[in-house]
Amino acid sequence: MRLLMVEDEQRLAEVVAAGLKAEGYAVDLAHDGRTGLSMARTGGYDAIILDIMLPGLNGYQVCAALRDEGVETPILMLTAKDGEYDEAEGLDTGADDYLTKPFSFVVLQARIRAMLRRGRASRPAVWRFGDLAVDPATRTCRRGDTAVELTAKEFAVLEYLATRAGEVVSKSEILEHVWDFAYDGDVNIVEVYISNLRRKIDAPFGRAAITTVRGAGYRLAANGG
């Protein structure tokens, strides 16, 4: 899943982003309200972590502007303030959750997972494609009764393909959603992860769930291959 973190404390932002990336998320950073609002408007994020005390526009203003424009991306507000009125104002402007600094990284992860689950209300809790099961809550994958061990990034690629099952997904779409905005490495990294996934979820089971559509991208078969 792709996250946007808008936080003016750069050291905090970098530490949190590094932790989230290690868990398989793609994380983009903004350090002021105007930049954060501009990036959030693209609609390319699964969740936004938004500090309240920001230069330019504060978090309340950014959140309110996004909701007024119809952007429904889940928003978790962060603040050094501690008070019921601050929390109420954040929720009243359209935030989905609220976390006071200093916070536990474990709790932050749990709050993000909860927001993403609520945002998937119209989706099944576990995606099933034939005997292939992909569970975004536990970030696990199975073929029938067999657990398939995936790295955080391998799971992130599979999860994105699962959200678009049956559709052709281009290499650039995968790169944009699974890797962060700052990634400037070789675009062929996508091919490496697709190859890894095929080796783990297809080859041992005689399946072909992930197919290449020449010149267009990749498709996860709705029947699991």
Summary of the structure (lengths in Angstrom):
residues: 225
radius of gyration: 18.5
end to end distance: 23.8
largest distance: 57.9
contacts: 692
relative contact order: 0.12
helix: 41%
strand: 21%
